[in-house]
């Protein structure tokens, strides 16, 4: 039996602001009674929050005392979605779905992981597009510095995602899948 996950990735937070913004999200979760500080995970860039009194605002999870709660993840991270569906890159300028160029993207992913910077040229419109700016079919990837994860629970409520997005003040992408 695998684990399911849902991640709200902040597509615009910079490496410099991610940590402070992650702390702001955590403070908001606690102030709203949505979550409570969790145990120290002793993992850099990962802060756990347990369900709070208003957890029903996040998801319809009846057995919430056993819930995994939320984790705020900061630092350069390749967030991915459902391996079952996969998804090809989509140019944010011309909306072309790029197929058959996996090696170009895989090289760019390696470079982004190593340096935080990588571009891939769109074969249709010719623009050099930063890797994090690409859209993905099925919201398969997000190359980001901040994400909020929920493991092993029912779907996150749309209202919660909207409020979280507004606290972040940035565009977000919801990635979901199973490992
Ligand atoms: Zn294009």
Boltz pocket constraint, residues with backbone or C-beta under 6 A from the ligand:
constraints:
  - pocket:
      binder: B
      contacts: [[A, 91], [A, 92], [A, 93], [A, 94], [A, 95], [A, 96], [A, 122], [A, 123], [A, 124], [A, 125], [A, 126], [A, 127]]
      max_distance: 6.0
